[in-house]
Amino acid sequence: MLRLGLMGCGVVASYGHVPAIARTAGCKLVSIFEPDSARLIDAKDRYKVEKGFTDPNLFFQSGIDAVIVTSPAPAHLENVTMAARYGKPVLCEKPLAMNEAESLQMIEIMERANLPLYVGFTYRFSPVAMEIKRLVSEGAIGKARSLRLIYLWDCHGKFDCRTGSTKPNPGRHGRMIEGGPMVDCGVHQIDLARWWLGSEVKRTVGTGAWVDEHEAPDHVYLHLDHDSGAHTMVEMSYSYGHTSKDQRCHFVYELIGTDGLIRYDRQARIFELVNHQGTKHLTWTEEKNFDGMYTEFVRALQTGQPGNMPTGRDGLAATRLARVATEDMMRGRVASA
Ligand SMILES: NC(=O)c1ccc[n+]([C@@H]2O[C@H](COP(=O)([O-])OP(=O)(O)OC[C@H]3O[C@@H](n4cnc5c(N)ncnc54)[C@H](O)[C@@H]3O)[C@@H](O)[C@H]2O)c1
């Protein structure tokens, strides 16, 4: 049984990681670290975990085999550096770090310690993403040439609960400071494109819009040219109805190949393969899968083989593309002001 410790008891830990760990055979949450003592007491109770610490050294000495990092991005480097010092493998939430230098530093620290560093690209593990991977590699749409990956939503709304309050929503604000929609969410889509196609990105063109007032653009378009000759367009928004009372979103994967098309649409609940043989209706599921990620994480640590686990280098590649494009857009806006 793999004894897991978790650092950072916030939103993603509570709805994603902790329930998934509880449902996954071969691992158990035995210890948590949270610097905010009130949150720690609450999390210890809610997660039903025996050991909880506000001191990271005591946490690392609490009998854990591996570490889950679910703190905000600015804390990832510090958390991973300590994990390496204590000889613990890591599954770290995306984005890997706040900048390229920190991401590389994390990867090199773990490589020097001969420890695996995996990244929480949960979208890879949804049955839909796995099926797309299989269909593309089997040539079900011929050669995949053009991908349209779109996720437009409000990032929990500009104001708290859209009650008419004008109090800014702190969660959304934090995500915009970390880099905005392409760096926060778009890294998943960029990772999927690289993984589905098995092809690196050689050139990018990006452009953004400022619907809301933040330093980073809150509606971003990123075009990726792959080594294989395929092209991916990722469109991400955090301002799709961000002041509206009623929530709307738009989530689509479309893969266009030399012999067919794969379509996935969250709202319409469509998942289908359309090619010269006709239309095959596939089983629709949601796009995230924390349980699948933990099953693969346990397997990867037991066998020493990453398998489908996204590595630190996958995390760096996706984050680099998202961040460089976003920073170019921000510089471009300042230059043209
Ligand atoms: N993979 C996904 O689908 C997904 C979804 C949501 C968020 N995330 C990522 O997960 C990370 C956390 O997001 P969240 O929404 O849960 O944030 P959050 O702010 O709700 O929770 C973070 C928690 O970490 C704690 N913390 C602060 N400093 C810390 C430190 N130095 N060490 C350990 N813990 C510390 C905070 O007190 C807080 O309790 C972010 O990097 C975010 O981008 C990933």
The ligand as an SDF file (V2000), in Angstrom:
LIG
                    3D

 44 48  0  0  0  0  0  0  0  0999 V2000
   -5.6730   19.5510  -12.5440 N   0  0  0  0  0  0  0  0  0  0  0  0
   -6.7730   20.2490  -12.3820 C   0  0  0  0  0  0  0  0  0  0  0  0
   -7.7890   19.9290  -12.9620 O   0  0  0  0  0  0  0  0  0  0  0  0
   -6.7660   21.4530  -11.4650 C   0  0  0  0  0  0  0  0  0  0  0  0
   -7.9710   22.0560  -11.0590 C   0  0  0  0  0  0  0  0  0  0  0  0
   -7.9220   23.1420  -10.1960 C   0  0  0  0  0  0  0  0  0  0  0  0
   -6.6820   23.6420   -9.7390 C   0  0  0  0  0  0  0  0  0  0  0  0
   -5.5230   23.0530  -10.1630 N   0  0  0  0  0  0  0  0  0  0  0  0
   -4.2130   23.5460   -9.7110 C   0  0  0  0  0  0  0  0  0  0  0  0
   -4.0260   23.0930   -8.3700 O   0  0  0  0  0  0  0  0  0  0  0  0
   -3.2980   24.0790   -7.5960 C   0  0  0  0  0  0  0  0  0  0  0  0
   -4.1290   24.4480   -6.3600 C   0  0  0  0  0  0  0  0  0  0  0  0
   -5.3670   25.0010   -6.7990 O   0  0  0  0  0  0  0  0  0  0  0  0
   -6.6140   25.1990   -5.8060 P   0  0  0  0  0  0  0  0  0  0  0  0
   -7.6960   25.7500   -6.6370 O   0  0  0  0  0  0  0  0  0  0  0  0
   -6.8660   23.9820   -5.0060 O   0  0  0  0  0  0  0  0  0  0  0  0
   -6.0230   26.3570   -4.8330 O   0  0  0  0  0  0  0  0  0  0  0  0
   -6.5370   26.7920   -3.3930 P   0  0  0  0  0  0  0  0  0  0  0  0
   -6.0530   28.1740   -3.1980 O   0  0  0  0  0  0  0  0  0  0  0  0
   -7.9870   26.4770   -3.2260 O   0  0  0  0  0  0  0  0  0  0  0  0
   -5.7590   25.7960   -2.3840 O   0  0  0  0  0  0  0  0  0  0  0  0
   -4.3810   25.8380   -2.1780 C   0  0  0  0  0  0  0  0  0  0  0  0
   -4.0780   25.4500   -0.7160 C   0  0  0  0  0  0  0  0  0  0  0  0
   -2.6520   25.4140   -0.5710 O   0  0  0  0  0  0  0  0  0  0  0  0
   -2.3280   26.0560    0.6500 C   0  0  0  0  0  0  0  0  0  0  0  0
   -0.9480   26.5930    0.5930 N   0  0  0  0  0  0  0  0  0  0  0  0
   -0.5360   27.8800    0.4750 C   0  0  0  0  0  0  0  0  0  0  0  0
    0.8150   27.9380    0.5020 N   0  0  0  0  0  0  0  0  0  0  0  0
    1.2560   26.6630    0.6120 C   0  0  0  0  0  0  0  0  0  0  0  0
    2.5350   26.0720    0.6960 C   0  0  0  0  0  0  0  0  0  0  0  0
    3.6580   26.8150    0.6690 N   0  0  0  0  0  0  0  0  0  0  0  0
    2.6140   24.7320    0.7880 N   0  0  0  0  0  0  0  0  0  0  0  0
    1.5030   23.9650    0.8180 C   0  0  0  0  0  0  0  0  0  0  0  0
    0.2650   24.4730    0.7720 N   0  0  0  0  0  0  0  0  0  0  0  0
    0.1330   25.8000    0.6600 C   0  0  0  0  0  0  0  0  0  0  0  0
   -3.3680   27.1530    0.8070 C   0  0  0  0  0  0  0  0  0  0  0  0
   -3.4560   27.5930    2.1670 O   0  0  0  0  0  0  0  0  0  0  0  0
   -4.6060   26.4330    0.3060 C   0  0  0  0  0  0  0  0  0  0  0  0
   -5.2640   25.7440    1.3500 O   0  0  0  0  0  0  0  0  0  0  0  0
   -3.0330   25.2500   -8.5670 C   0  0  0  0  0  0  0  0  0  0  0  0
   -1.7310   25.1170   -9.1000 O   0  0  0  0  0  0  0  0  0  0  0  0
   -4.0900   25.0610   -9.6580 C   0  0  0  0  0  0  0  0  0  0  0  0
   -3.6950   25.5850  -10.9120 O   0  0  0  0  0  0  0  0  0  0  0  0
   -5.5630   21.9730  -10.9930 C   0  0  0  0  0  0  0  0  0  0  0  0
  1  2  1  0
  2  3  2  0
  2  4  1  0
  4  5  1  0
  4 44  2  0
  5  6  2  0
  6  7  1  0
  7  8  2  0
  8  9  1  0
  8 44  1  0
  9 10  1  0
  9 42  1  0
 10 11  1  0
 11 12  1  0
 11 40  1  0
 12 13  1  0
 13 14  1  0
 14 15  2  0
 14 16  1  0
 14 17  1  0
 17 18  1  0
 18 19  2  0
 18 20  1  0
 18 21  1  0
 21 22  1  0
 22 23  1  0
 23 24  1  0
 23 38  1  0
 24 25  1  0
 25 26  1  0
 25 36  1  0
 26 27  1  0
 26 35  1  0
 27 28  2  0
 28 29  1  0
 29 30  1  0
 29 35  2  0
 30 31  1  0
 30 32  2  0
 32 33  1  0
 33 34  2  0
 34 35  1  0
 36 37  1  0
 36 38  1  0
 38 39  1  0
 40 41  1  0
 40 42  1  0
 42 43  1  0
M  CHG  2   8   1  16  -1
M  END
$$$$
